[in-house]
Amino acid sequence: MYVQNPSGMPTLARRLRTHRSRRAGSGAHLIPPLLLKDAGKALRSHGTETPRRLLLPNYAASAFREAANRLAQRRRAFSPDLLIAYSIKTNPSPDLLGLARDCGMWAEAIAQTETTHAVGLGFPSEHIVLNGPGKWWPGSSKTPVYGAIFCDSLQELRALHRRVLSGEVRAEAFGVRLRPATVRSRFGIGFHDPSTFGKVVALLNTLPRTQALGFHFHIASSMVGVRTWHSLAENFLAAVEVLCDRLRNRTVTLSFGGGWHPDDWASFLRGELQRLVATCQRRLPMVRRIILEPGKALSQRSMCLLTRVLEVRRSRAYTELVIDGSIAELPDVRSHPHRVVSLNSSGAPVVLGAGHDRVLGRLCMEFDILSDAVHVPRDIREGALVAYLDAGAYDASMAYSFGKGGASALP
């Protein structure tokens, strides 16, 4: 089974260490009150067809506003323009993109279909960041000007260099994504070969003097760990400093992508962001804008998957629930913990704590096991609703149709 970030171990270990230190069933303290309130409302919607992904509206709005407000506070203290670019690929929901737009965020697109989607939802084209190896797919761009374009290879830089010089493609900032030197990645331009470095410098130096340059760094902190992410970000800044020493005087835009867990993203905004911006000011005075791309951090907790119990299998040793949800609706279930919530006998939402029970998906596949080592309430019955939280990012955008009897042709 494919997972978007195959190693969620740093995050998982941290969550499990906290979780196991407390008795089973006491996990509600880990869930923000607004999130639990929204989940409870979803669980009381008995007439809802399941499985169904539902927006948790109050929590989602609060998370977007908090991120925007914290950035605004930092912006008042520093000279570079600070902004967030919502990653469309994590969840292209119009609800979430609308929250991002209304909070003054930009949108990061990895394809022309995503660009068209964002513009259709009210994002100005100059507030769109283009990234990734297939950013011009599936056809030619009709966007007048982008906020930033980061080339993923030397070949793309050469091709786009010609289009920028001709005026066919315009962007406020134009540049490259740098590949981390010490972490294996398929993305960006690596400078292990000095000749590649020289070719990038030569191409960027022949752009018009009025063209701002851009440099992008991205690695999922949930994959490599937060400390490693910061170390790699420092290396990125050192590489940009060397590049700028060889480039004619230009204004520069820096972009940092994090693939953050929501808790780590909040901690980053509260603390490490200040140090990162201060380092940019000290070492790179030509930087005029810093773009932060939080990845799944904003979308992951914004939705839940509402499911229904199909069967309760009880034995002396353990209980198994079979629900109508599956890995088709939760394809990223193995890469990070998903809290599971049901209603107790009083109608209040409670978190399934640690135990010896399992929750099984509806599919006839051995690995369709959604939860292991949980505690299933004794009073749960067939037909009861169960909500899987933390299902708003890649669980949503990578969900697929399987086991539903659809007759549509495969691509």
C-alpha positions in Angstrom: 0.0 0.0 0.0 1.3 3.5 -0.9 1.4 6.2 1.7 2.2 9.8 1.0 5.0 10.0 3.6 6.1 6.5 4.2 8.1 7.2 7.3 5.9 8.9 9.9 8.0 7.3 12.6 9.3 10.5 14.3 5.8 11.8 14.7 4.3 8.4 15.5 6.8 7.7 18.2 6.2 11.0 19.9 2.4 10.6 19.8 2.5 7.0 21.1 4.9 7.9 23.9 2.4 10.5 25.2 -0.6 8.3 24.5 0.8 5.3 26.4 1.7 7.3 29.4 -2.0 7.8 30.2 -4.7 5.3 30.9 -6.9 4.1 28.1 -9.8 6.3 27.2 -8.3 9.5 28.4 -7.2 10.7 25.0 -9.8 13.5 24.8 -7.3 15.9 26.4 -5.2 15.6 23.2 -8.1 17.0 21.0 -8.8 20.7 20.8 -12.2 21.5 22.2 -13.5 23.0 19.0 -12.4 19.9 17.1 -14.2 17.6 19.6 -17.3 19.7 19.4 -17.4 19.6 15.6 -16.8 15.8 15.7 -19.7 15.4 18.2 -22.0 17.3 15.9 -21.0 15.0 13.0 -21.7 11.9 15.1 -25.2 13.1 15.8 -26.1 13.4 12.1 -27.7 10.0 12.1 -29.3 10.5 8.7 -26.0 11.0 6.9 -25.0 8.5 4.3 -21.7 6.8 5.1 -18.8 6.6 4.7 -18.6 10.4 4.2 -15.9 12.9 4.7 -17.2 16.0 6.6 -15.7 19.4 7.1 -15.2 20.3 10.8 -16.0 23.9 10.1 -15.4 25.7 13.4 -12.1 24.0 14.1 -10.9 24.5 10.5 -11.7 28.2 10.5 -10.0 28.6 13.8 -6.8 26.8 12.6 -6.6 28.9 9.5 -7.2 32.2 11.4 -4.7 31.3 14.1 -1.9 30.6 11.5 -2.7 33.9 9.7 -2.8 35.9 12.9 0.5 34.5 14.2 2.2 35.3 10.9 0.8 38.8 11.0 2.4 39.3 14.4 5.7 38.1 13.1 5.3 40.3 10.0 5.1 43.4 12.1 8.4 42.6 13.7 10.4 41.8 10.6 11.1 43.6 7.3 10.6 40.6 4.8 7.1 40.1 3.7 5.8 36.8 5.3 3.0 34.8 3.8 1.6 31.3 3.8 0.9 29.4 0.6 -1.8 26.7 1.0 -0.8 23.5 -0.7 -3.7 22.6 -3.0 -2.6 19.0 -3.4 -3.1 18.3 0.3 -6.8 18.9 -0.1 -8.4 20.9 -3.0 -11.7 21.4 -1.2 -13.3 24.7 -2.1 -14.1 25.1 1.7 -10.5 25.0 2.7 -9.2 27.0 -0.3 -11.9 29.6 0.6 -10.6 29.8 4.2 -7.0 30.2 2.9 -8.1 32.9 0.5 -10.1 34.8 3.1 -7.1 34.7 5.5 -4.9 36.3 2.9 -2.9 33.2 2.1 -1.6 32.3 -1.4 -2.1 28.9 -3.1 0.7 26.5 -4.1 -0.1 24.5 -7.3 1.7 21.6 -8.8 -0.4 21.4 -12.1 -2.3 23.7 -14.4 -5.5 22.1 -13.3 -4.8 23.2 -9.7 -4.0 26.7 -11.0 -7.3 26.9 -12.8 -9.1 25.6 -9.7 -7.6 28.3 -7.5 -8.2 31.1 -9.9 -11.8 29.9 -10.2 -12.2 30.2 -6.4 -11.0 33.8 -6.4 -7.2 33.6 -6.0 -5.5 36.3 -8.0 -3.0 34.6 -10.4 -0.1 36.6 -8.8 -1.0 34.8 -5.5 -0.2 31.4 -7.0 3.1 29.6 -6.5 4.0 27.0 -9.1 6.1 24.0 -8.0 6.9 20.4 -8.8 8.0 18.5 -11.9 4.7 18.6 -13.7 3.6 22.1 -13.1 2.7 22.8 -16.8 0.5 19.7 -17.2 -1.9 19.1 -18.8 -1.6 22.0 -21.2 -0.3 25.5 -21.8 -0.8 28.2 -19.2 -3.3 31.0 -19.6 -2.3 32.6 -16.4 -1.0 36.1 -16.9 1.4 36.3 -14.1 2.3 34.0 -11.1 3.5 34.9 -7.7 6.5 32.6 -7.9 7.8 29.8 -10.1 10.4 27.3 -8.9 12.0 25.1 -11.6 12.5 21.5 -10.6 15.4 20.7 -12.9 18.1 22.3 -14.9 16.3 21.2 -18.1 13.1 23.0 -16.9 15.1 26.1 -16.0 16.6 26.3 -19.5 13.2 25.9 -21.1 11.5 28.4 -18.9 14.4 30.8 -19.1 13.6 31.3 -22.8 9.8 31.7 -22.1 10.5 34.3 -19.4 12.8 36.3 -21.7 10.2 36.3 -24.4 7.5 37.4 -22.0 5.5 34.2 -22.6 5.7 33.3 -18.9 5.8 36.0 -16.1 6.3 35.6 -12.4 7.1 38.1 -9.6 9.8 35.7 -8.5 11.5 33.1 -10.8 14.0 30.5 -9.7 14.8 27.0 -8.6 14.0 24.4 -6.0 17.2 23.2 -4.4 17.7 19.5 -3.6 18.9 18.8 0.0 22.4 17.5 -0.1 22.1 15.0 2.7 18.6 13.6 2.3 17.5 11.4 -0.6 15.0 13.3 -2.7 13.8 13.1 -6.3 12.9 16.8 -6.4 14.9 19.9 -7.1 18.4 20.7 -8.5 21.4 19.3 -6.7 24.7 21.1 -6.6 26.9 18.1 -6.1 28.3 18.8 -9.6 30.0 22.2 -9.7 29.1 22.5 -13.4 25.4 22.4 -12.6 25.9 25.2 -10.1 27.7 27.3 -12.7 24.9 26.7 -15.3 22.2 27.8 -12.9 24.1 31.0 -12.0 24.7 31.8 -15.6 21.0 31.3 -16.6 19.7 33.4 -13.6 22.3 36.2 -14.3 20.9 36.7 -17.9 17.4 37.4 -16.7 16.3 41.1 -16.7 17.6 43.1 -13.7 14.0 43.8 -12.7 13.2 40.1 -12.4 13.2 39.0 -8.7 14.8 35.6 -8.1 13.3 32.8 -6.0 14.7 29.7 -4.2 12.6 26.9 -2.7 13.4 24.3 -0.1 11.0 21.5 0.8 11.3 18.3 2.8 8.5 16.8 5.0 9.4 17.4 8.7 7.0 14.6 9.6 9.3 12.3 7.6 12.8 13.4 8.7 11.9 15.0 12.1 11.7 18.6 13.1 15.4 19.0 14.2 16.6 17.6 10.9 14.2 19.9 9.0 15.8 22.9 10.7 19.3 21.7 10.0 18.4 21.2 6.3 16.8 24.6 6.2 20.1 26.1 7.6 22.0 24.3 4.8 19.5 25.7 2.3 20.2 29.2 3.5 23.9 28.6 3.2 23.5 27.5 -0.4 21.4 30.5 -1.2 24.0 32.8 0.3 26.7 31.3 -2.0 24.3 31.6 -5.0 23.6 35.3 -4.2 27.3 36.0 -3.9 27.6 35.1 -7.6 24.4 36.7 -8.8 24.0 40.4 -9.7 22.1 42.5 -7.2 18.6 41.1 -7.1 15.7 41.0 -4.8 15.0 37.4 -3.6 12.0 35.4 -2.5 12.6 32.4 -0.3 10.1 29.5 0.0 10.1 26.9 2.8 8.0 23.8 2.6 7.6 21.6 5.6 5.1 18.8 5.4 4.3 19.7 9.0 2.3 17.7 11.5 -0.3 20.2 12.9 1.3 20.3 16.4 4.8 20.9 15.0 3.5 23.6 12.6 1.9 25.5 15.6 5.2 25.2 17.5 7.1 26.4 14.5 5.0 29.5 14.2 5.3 30.3 17.9 9.0 29.8 18.1 11.4 28.7 15.4 10.0 30.9 12.7 11.4 34.0 14.5 14.9 32.5 14.5 14.6 31.5 10.8 13.5 34.9 9.7 16.3 36.6 11.8 18.8 34.3 10.2 17.5 35.4 6.7 17.8 39.1 7.7 21.3 38.7 8.9 22.7 36.6 6.1 20.5 37.5 3.2 19.5 41.1 3.3 18.4 40.9 -0.3 15.4 38.7 0.7 12.1 40.7 0.4 9.6 37.9 0.8 9.4 34.6 2.7 6.8 32.0 1.7 5.8 29.3 4.1 4.1 26.2 2.7 2.7 24.1 5.6 1.6 21.1 3.6 -0.8 19.0 5.5 -0.7 21.0 8.7 -3.8 23.1 7.9 -5.9 20.4 6.2 -5.1 17.3 8.2 -7.4 18.0 11.1 -10.0 20.0 9.1 -12.1 17.0 8.2 -13.2 13.6 9.6 -14.5 10.5 7.9 -17.9 9.5 9.3 -18.4 5.8 9.2 -21.0 3.3 10.4 -20.6 0.0 12.3 -21.6 -2.9 10.1 -20.8 -5.7 12.6 -19.5 -6.1 16.2 -17.4 -9.3 16.6 -16.8 -10.0 20.3 -14.7 -12.7 21.8 -13.2 -13.3 25.3 -9.9 -11.8 24.2 -10.9 -8.8 22.1 -13.5 -7.1 20.0 -13.4 -6.3 16.4 -15.6 -3.6 14.7 -16.3 -3.9 11.0 -17.2 -0.4 9.6 -18.2 0.8 6.2 -15.1 3.0 5.9 -11.9 1.5 4.4 -8.4 2.3 3.2 -10.1 3.6 0.0 -11.3 6.5 2.1 -8.3 6.6 4.4 -5.4 5.7 2.1 -2.9 7.6 4.4 -4.1 5.8 7.6 -0.7 4.1 8.1 1.5 7.2 7.9 0.2 9.0 11.0 -2.1 8.4 14.0 -5.9 8.9 13.4 -7.9 9.5 16.5 -11.2 7.7 16.6 -14.3 9.1 18.2 -17.8 7.7 19.1 -20.7 8.8 21.2 -21.0 7.4 24.7 -24.3 6.5 26.4 -24.8 10.1 27.4 -24.4 11.3 23.8 -21.0 12.9 24.4 -18.1 12.3 22.0 -15.3 10.1 23.5 -12.0 9.0 22.0 -11.2 5.3 21.6 -8.2 4.9 23.9 -5.5 2.2 23.9 -6.6 -1.4 24.2 -6.5 -4.8 22.5 -9.3 -4.4 20.0 -9.3 -3.6 16.2 -11.4 -1.7 13.7 -11.6 -3.4 10.3 -12.6 -1.8 7.0 -15.3 -3.1 4.7 -12.9 -4.3 1.9 -12.0 -7.9 1.1 -8.3 -7.1 1.6 -6.1 -8.4 4.3 -4.5 -5.1 5.0 -7.8 -3.1 5.3 -7.2 -2.7 9.1 -7.9 0.9 10.1 -7.0 0.7 13.8 -5.1 -1.8 15.9 -4.7 -1.9 19.7 -7.7 0.4 20.5 -10.3 0.0 23.1 -13.8 -0.5 21.7 -16.6 0.6 24.0 -18.7 -2.3 25.4 -22.0 -0.6 24.6 -21.2 0.1 20.9 -23.7 -1.6 18.5 -24.3 -2.2 14.8 -25.4 1.0 13.1 -23.5 3.2 15.5 -21.5 6.1 14.0 -17.7 6.3 14.4 -15.7 9.2 13.2 -12.1 9.0 12.1 -10.3 12.3 12.8 -7.1 13.6 11.1 -8.6 12.6 7.7 -8.5 15.9 5.9 -5.2 15.9 4.1 -3.9 13.1 1.9 -6.6 10.8 3.1 -8.9 13.2 1.2 -6.9 14.1 -1.9 -5.6 10.5 -2.5 -8.9 8.7 -1.7 -10.0 6.3 -4.5 -13.0 4.4 -5.6 -12.7 0.8 -4.8 -15.1 -1.9 -3.8 -18.2 0.2 -4.6 -19.2 -1.5 -7.9 -18.6 1.5 -10.0 -18.6 0.9 -13.7 -16.6 3.9 -14.9 -13.6 3.1 -17.1 -10.2 3.1 -15.6 -7.7 5.6 -17.1 
